[in-house]
Amino acid sequence: MVSQVSINLQPYPRGFHLITREVLQEVKELPKCGLFHLFIKHTSAGLCVNENADPSVRVDFESIFNKLVPENMPFLTHTMEGPDDMPAHIKAALVGSSVSIPITNGQLNLGTWQGIYLCEFRNHGGNRKLVATIYS
């Protein structure tokens, strides 16, 4: 069986944000065994699974990504939406637009220190729309 839930996230500031709890509140119930797939419907933000305990990890992610893909690179041509837009598209392509997590005993089978991140790459990204697909 397959079910699907649409999730609307309120705007988050630029950076890496744990959204595991927020996503699970919208999903309500998971099957005993299956697969949880989460997709973001945007090209300037991404999703990933990473460290959920130490907030400095998320700060370091932001610093590294800004160093790898800085704003105001003079050779960029997609600049009409501001200096953060094209770098946001590149960063989103590096991170990806979805995560898949096994479901075991009715829970996401994440590691002890793992959580789902919203990777917001725009200065003012606005609401973000996600689709959770649950396979049982």
N, C-alpha and C positions, 0 to 999 in steps of 0.2 A: 504494500500500500504506500502511496505517496501523498503527502499533504504539503501545503504551502501557506506561508504567513508573510504578509507585507508589514514592514517595520519602518516607521518614520522617526528618525532621530532628530532631536532639537539641535540647533547649531552648536558646534563645538569650536573653540578657538583653534588656530593653527597648532599642530602638534600631534602627538601620539596619545590616544586615550583608551583606557580599558572600558569596553562596552559589554563584556560577557553577561553581567547581571541584568543590564538593561534589555539585551536581546532575549535572554531566557524568560524575563517577565512577560514579554510579548508572545512567546511560543506556548506558554502554559504547560503543556505536557509532552514528554518525549516517550517513544516506545521503549520496550525493554531492550531491544537490540536493533541497530540500524546505522544510518549515516545521516549526519547533519551537514547540509551545504548552505553557506551564507554568501550572498552576492551583493555587491554595491552597484547601484545604477548611476554611477557618475564616473567621469574621466579625470577628475582632479583630486580624488581621494582614493584610498585603498584600504584593504583589510589584510591583517596578518595575525599569526599566533606567536606570542612571545612572553617574556618575563612579566609576571603579575604581582610581584612582591615589592620590589624596590623601585620607587618612582624615578630615581635618577637614571634608570635605563631608558625611560621614555624621553628624558631631557637629552641624553647622549644620542639617541636616535635622531632627534630633531637637529642637533648640531652636525652630526655626520652627513645627513641628507642635504643640509644647506651648504656644506662644504663641497659635496660631490656635484650638486646641481644648484649653483648660485643664481640669484636673480640678476637681471640687467646684463646678460651676455650679449655683446653687440651684434653677433651674427644671427640671433633669433629673428624670425620673421612673423611669428604669431604673437603679436604684442598688443592687439586692440583691447584686450580685457585686463590689461595691467601687467606689471613686471613679474607678478607671482604666478600668472596663469600657465604659460608654457613650461616653466620649471615644475609646476604642479602636475601637468600631464606626464612629463618624463618620470617624475618620482612615482606616480601612480602606476606607470608601466613597469617600473622596477619592482614594486611591492606586489602588484597584482590586484585583481578585483574580487577574488573569492577565497574562501577557506572551506575545507572539508574536514570534519571531525567525527570519529566513530562515536556511536552511542552504545553504552554498556550499562545494563541494569537501570535504564531510565534516566541516565545522566550523560552529559558530554564526557567522554573519556580523555580528558586533558591531563597532562602531567601535573605534578604537584605545584610547579611554579609557572604554569601556563595560563594565559588568558587571551581573549580576542581583542585586538586593537582596531580602532578606527584610526587610520592615518590621514589626518586632515592636512592637506598641503596648500590650501588657499588661506589668505589672510582673513577673508570673510566668506567662507564656503556655504553658509546657509544650512537649511535642513538637508539631511541626507536620507535617501530612500534605500532600504535593503530588502532583499527577498530571501527568506529562509525556506529551504526545501528539505523535508524530512522523509527519508526512505526507511521503511520498516519491513 
